Amino acid sequence: MKRSPPSGGRISRVTRAVGLDLAWPFFEAHHSSVAAAAAALCDTLQPIDHEDEDAACRALVAAMGKAGLLTLSAPTDGPHDVRALAITRERLAYHSGLADFAFAMQGLGFGPVMVAGTETQKAEWGARVRGGSAIAAFALTEPGAGSDAARVATRATRDGSDWLIDGEKTYISNGPIADIITLFARTSDEGARGLTAFILPANTPGLSVAERIAVVAPHPLARLRLDSVRLPDSARLGEVGEGFTIAMATLNIFRVTVGAAALGLARRALDEAIAFASQRPLGNAMLVDNAVTQDRIGTMATRIDAAALLIARAAWAKDTQDGDHRRSAAMAKLEATEMAQQVIDSAVQLHGGLGVTVGARVEALYREIRALRIYEGASEVQRMIIARTLLK
């Protein structure tokens, strides 16, 4: 049976005191309008058909493009506003995990072009990505290379003035529906330093979807095969051998925002738990009046705010401070995703049998949060980053 979690909708009580608080000194006046725009978009989104995630994602990207929200993912000039990205992802994830996914992938997929692309490359695709008419994907992971990018085996070899690319990529979000893919392939045997980045239009001959991959929280995911894919040198991003640096620079922009998405999911779980406990009889009172319930809710709210502060600090540092911010980003991503898993589990527990019933919002949240502890750097990798920056 294919699960079709509900998306959107309002609940009876809203816990507005937790999450990213725009009154904190990490934020600026214009961030209020960013939050308002994201909330306004969520109010207009139609119920998402999870039986056809391809069509749902296309519709979400188009709606975000029309609303102007994708200018945050692919800004017309200057660097990304990481705080704005975090605010937007938190609001979208609160409404729908798939909406957050659609927004984030436009940024991650086009991010390498923003980081290292020429003005011509940015102009060729930028307006379409911002407008929502072109869907973007980021292709680094392979069957034998996940967190260890040095093991990437997909190879690009020179053929006159072109490149011929052969290999496979897997777990590629938007893989089945992308119009533009930023691809990382090996151009030498120097480990991570042997990777080069390319812009790959999805209609290029030799590129095919080898397999659709079904996961616990449905979204367009695929294994891609590249069979003598020919690209001109003008499709190369940056210099030969700079692919790993470009990939990490892109991931470092969006890593903090993964934590923000987790924060949005956790906030929704807390609000669902409060709403349910407030309406559920227990003896002569309500479940929310029980001391054990209150202890659980207090713990959930405190952990959410603690993670929100780490996210706000890391996003603020990325936006305003020079230097290496890998540690603060890793801490934010690690704590927020691990926190959200536990908060959502607590919400499921408070719901009892309803919490594990297909169609319940907390059941959907339970599935939506799990991948965030893995993608864009698993929790174990974040702990290594934190430790290594301290031990230098």
C-alpha positions in Angstrom: 0.0 0.0 0.0 1.4 3.4 -1.0 1.2 5.9 1.8 -0.4 9.2 1.1 0.2 11.6 4.0 -1.9 14.7 4.3 -0.3 18.0 3.6 -1.1 21.5 4.7 -4.2 22.4 6.7 -4.5 24.2 10.0 -4.6 22.8 13.5 -6.5 24.2 16.4 -3.6 25.6 18.4 -0.4 27.2 17.3 2.7 27.3 19.4 4.2 30.5 18.1 6.7 30.9 20.9 9.1 28.3 19.5 11.2 28.0 16.3 13.0 30.8 14.5 11.9 34.0 16.3 12.5 36.9 14.0 12.8 39.2 17.1 16.1 37.6 17.8 19.1 39.8 17.0 20.3 37.3 14.4 17.6 38.6 12.0 17.1 41.9 10.1 13.9 43.8 9.3 13.5 42.4 5.8 13.4 38.8 7.1 9.8 39.4 8.3 8.7 39.9 4.7 10.5 36.7 3.8 8.5 34.8 6.5 5.3 36.5 5.4 5.8 35.5 1.8 6.5 31.9 2.7 3.4 31.8 4.9 1.3 33.4 2.2 2.4 30.8 -0.3 1.5 28.0 2.0 -2.0 29.4 2.4 -2.5 29.2 -1.4 -1.1 25.7 -2.0 -3.6 23.1 -3.1 -3.7 19.8 -1.3 -0.8 17.7 -2.5 -1.5 14.5 -4.4 1.1 12.1 -3.0 0.0 9.4 -5.5 1.8 11.4 -8.2 4.8 13.1 -6.6 6.2 14.1 -10.0 3.2 16.2 -10.9 3.0 17.5 -7.3 6.6 18.7 -7.4 6.2 20.3 -10.8 3.1 22.2 -9.5 4.9 23.2 -6.3 8.0 24.6 -8.1 5.7 26.4 -10.6 3.8 28.0 -7.7 6.9 29.0 -5.9 8.3 30.5 -9.1 5.2 32.5 -9.7 5.3 33.8 -6.1 8.9 34.9 -6.5 10.1 32.6 -3.7 12.7 30.9 -5.8 14.7 34.1 -6.1 16.0 33.0 -2.6 17.2 29.7 -4.0 18.8 31.2 -7.1 19.4 34.9 -6.4 19.9 37.2 -9.4 23.0 38.7 -7.9 25.1 38.5 -4.8 25.4 35.5 -2.4 22.5 33.5 -0.9 20.8 35.0 2.1 21.1 31.9 4.3 18.8 33.3 7.0 16.1 33.9 4.4 16.6 30.3 3.1 16.3 29.0 6.7 13.2 31.0 7.4 11.5 29.8 4.2 12.4 26.2 4.7 11.1 26.2 8.3 7.7 27.6 7.1 7.4 25.3 4.1 8.4 22.2 6.1 5.8 23.1 8.8 3.2 23.0 6.0 4.5 20.1 3.9 7.7 18.1 3.7 7.3 17.9 -0.1 6.9 21.7 -0.4 10.2 22.1 1.5 11.8 19.5 -0.8 10.7 21.3 -3.9 12.1 24.6 -2.8 15.3 23.2 -1.4 16.2 21.2 -4.5 15.9 24.3 -6.8 18.6 25.9 -4.6 20.8 22.8 -4.2 20.5 21.8 -7.9 21.3 25.3 -9.2 23.8 26.1 -6.4 26.9 25.0 -8.2 26.1 27.3 -11.1 25.7 30.2 -8.6 29.0 29.2 -6.9 31.2 28.7 -10.0 29.2 29.4 -13.2 30.0 32.0 -15.8 27.6 34.9 -16.4 26.6 33.1 -19.6 25.8 29.9 -17.7 23.9 31.7 -15.0 21.9 33.6 -17.6 21.1 30.5 -19.6 19.4 28.7 -16.8 18.8 31.2 -14.0 15.6 32.8 -15.1 14.0 29.4 -15.8 15.0 28.0 -12.4 13.8 31.2 -10.6 10.6 31.2 -12.5 9.8 27.6 -11.8 9.8 26.4 -15.4 13.0 24.4 -15.1 13.5 21.9 -12.3 17.1 21.4 -10.9 18.9 18.4 -9.5 22.3 17.8 -7.8 24.1 14.6 -8.9 27.1 13.6 -6.7 26.0 10.4 -4.9 26.8 7.0 -6.6 26.2 3.4 -5.7 29.7 3.2 -4.3 30.2 6.8 -3.2 27.9 8.4 -0.6 29.6 10.5 2.1 33.0 9.6 0.6 33.1 11.8 -2.5 36.7 10.6 -3.2 35.2 7.3 -4.4 33.1 8.9 -7.2 33.6 6.6 -10.2 31.6 8.4 -13.0 34.3 9.5 -15.4 34.5 12.3 -17.9 37.2 12.0 -20.5 38.3 14.5 -23.2 37.2 13.9 -26.7 38.5 16.7 -28.8 36.8 19.9 -27.5 34.0 17.8 -25.8 33.7 15.6 -22.8 32.4 12.0 -22.8 30.8 10.9 -19.5 30.0 7.4 -18.4 28.8 6.1 -15.1 25.9 6.0 -12.6 24.4 8.3 -10.0 21.9 7.2 -7.4 19.5 8.7 -4.9 19.3 11.7 -7.1 16.4 13.9 -5.9 14.4 15.3 -8.8 16.2 12.8 -11.0 13.1 11.6 -12.9 11.8 15.2 -13.6 14.8 17.5 -13.7 15.5 19.8 -16.6 19.0 20.7 -15.4 21.4 18.5 -13.5 24.7 19.7 -11.9 26.9 16.7 -12.3 30.2 15.7 -10.7 32.4 13.4 -12.6 36.0 12.1 -12.3 38.5 13.7 -14.6 41.7 12.4 -12.9 42.6 9.7 -10.3 43.5 12.2 -7.6 40.7 11.3 -5.2 38.4 14.2 -4.3 40.7 16.6 -6.2 40.1 14.7 -9.4 36.4 15.7 -9.7 35.0 18.3 -12.1 31.5 19.8 -12.2 29.3 20.1 -15.3 25.9 21.4 -16.3 23.9 18.6 -17.8 20.7 19.3 -19.6 18.3 16.4 -18.8 17.5 15.9 -22.5 21.1 15.1 -23.4 21.4 11.9 -25.4 22.9 9.0 -23.3 21.3 10.1 -20.0 18.5 7.8 -18.8 16.6 7.0 -15.6 17.8 3.5 -14.8 15.5 3.1 -11.8 12.9 4.9 -9.8 13.6 4.7 -6.1 10.8 4.5 -3.6 11.5 5.9 -0.1 9.5 6.3 3.1 8.5 9.9 2.4 7.7 9.9 -1.3 9.4 12.3 -3.7 10.9 12.0 -7.2 14.1 10.0 -6.7 16.1 8.0 -9.2 19.2 6.1 -10.2 20.6 7.8 -13.4 22.8 6.1 -16.0 25.2 8.0 -18.2 26.2 6.2 -21.4 28.7 8.1 -23.5 27.0 11.4 -22.6 28.6 14.1 -24.7 29.0 17.7 -23.3 30.8 20.6 -24.8 33.5 22.2 -22.6 31.2 25.2 -22.2 29.1 22.9 -19.9 32.0 22.7 -17.4 31.6 24.6 -14.2 34.8 26.1 -12.8 38.2 24.7 -13.6 39.0 21.0 -14.1 39.6 19.4 -10.7 37.5 22.0 -8.8 34.4 19.8 -8.6 34.8 18.7 -5.0 35.4 22.3 -3.9 32.3 23.5 -5.8 30.1 20.7 -4.3 31.3 21.4 -0.8 30.8 25.1 -1.2 27.2 24.5 -2.3 26.5 22.0 0.5 27.9 24.4 3.0 25.3 27.0 1.9 22.4 24.7 2.3 23.5 22.5 5.3 22.2 25.0 7.9 18.8 25.1 6.1 18.4 21.3 6.4 18.3 21.9 10.1 15.7 24.6 9.5 13.5 22.2 7.6 13.8 19.7 10.5 12.9 22.6 12.8 9.7 23.2 10.8 8.8 19.5 11.0 9.4 19.4 14.7 7.3 22.6 15.3 4.4 21.0 13.4 4.8 17.8 15.6 4.7 19.9 18.8 1.6 21.8 17.7 -0.1 18.6 16.6 0.7 17.0 20.0 -0.7 20.0 21.9 -3.8 20.1 19.8 -4.4 16.4 20.3 -3.7 16.3 24.0 -6.0 19.3 24.5 -8.9 17.4 23.0 -8.2 13.9 24.3 -10.1 13.0 27.5 -8.1 11.2 30.3 -10.0 10.4 33.4 -11.9 13.5 34.5 -9.6 15.9 32.6 -7.7 16.1 29.4 -4.5 14.4 28.4 -2.8 17.9 28.3 -3.5 18.3 32.0 -1.5 15.2 32.9 1.9 15.9 34.5 3.7 13.3 32.3 2.3 15.0 29.2 3.3 18.4 30.4 6.8 17.1 31.1 7.0 15.7 27.6 5.7 18.9 26.0 8.1 21.1 28.0 11.1 19.0 26.8 9.9 19.1 23.2 9.6 22.9 23.3 12.9 23.4 24.9 14.8 21.3 22.5 13.1 23.0 19.5 14.2 26.4 20.8 17.8 25.2 21.5 18.1 23.9 17.9 16.5 27.1 16.6 19.2 29.2 18.3 22.0 27.0 16.7 20.4 27.4 13.3 20.0 31.2 13.7 23.6 31.6 14.8 25.0 29.5 12.0 22.9 31.2 9.3 23.8 34.7 10.7 27.5 33.8 10.7 27.3 32.5 7.1 25.6 35.7 6.0 27.6 38.3 7.9 31.0 36.9 9.0 34.1 36.0 7.0 35.9 32.7 7.8 35.2 29.0 8.1 31.8 28.3 9.5 31.7 24.6 9.0 31.5 23.8 12.7 28.5 26.0 13.4 26.7 24.7 10.3 27.5 21.1 11.3 26.3 21.7 14.9 23.0 23.3 13.6 22.3 20.5 11.2 23.2 17.8 13.6 21.3 19.0 16.6 18.2 20.1 14.6 17.8 16.8 12.8 18.5 14.6 15.8 16.2 16.8 17.9 13.4 16.7 15.3 13.5 12.9 15.2 13.0 12.7 19.0 10.4 15.4 19.1 8.3 13.8 16.4 8.7 10.4 18.1 7.3 12.0 21.3 4.4 13.4 19.3 3.7 9.9 17.9 3.8 8.5 21.4 1.4 11.0 22.7 -1.1 10.2 19.9 -1.1 6.5 20.9 -2.5 4.2 18.2 -3.5 7.2 16.0 0.2 8.2 15.9 1.1 5.1 13.8 -2.1 5.2 11.7 -1.5 5.9 8.0 -2.9 9.3 7.2 -2.3 10.9 10.6 -0.1 14.0 10.3 2.4 12.8 12.9 2.8 9.5 11.1 3.7 11.4 7.9 6.1 13.6 9.9 7.7 10.5 11.4 8.6 9.4 7.8 9.5 12.8 6.5 12.1 13.5 9.2 14.2 10.3 8.8 16.1 11.2 5.6 17.2 14.6 7.0 19.6 12.8 9.4 21.3 11.2 6.3 21.3 13.6 3.3 23.7 16.5 2.8 26.0 14.9 5.4 24.9 12.2 7.8 24.9 12.9 11.5 28.1 10.9 11.9 29.8 13.1 9.3 28.6 16.2 11.1 30.2 15.0 14.4 33.5 14.3 12.6 33.4 17.9 11.1 32.8 19.3 14.6 35.6 17.2 16.2 38.1 17.8 13.5 37.7 21.6 13.5 38.2 21.5 17.3 41.2 19.3 17.1 43.1 21.2 14.4 
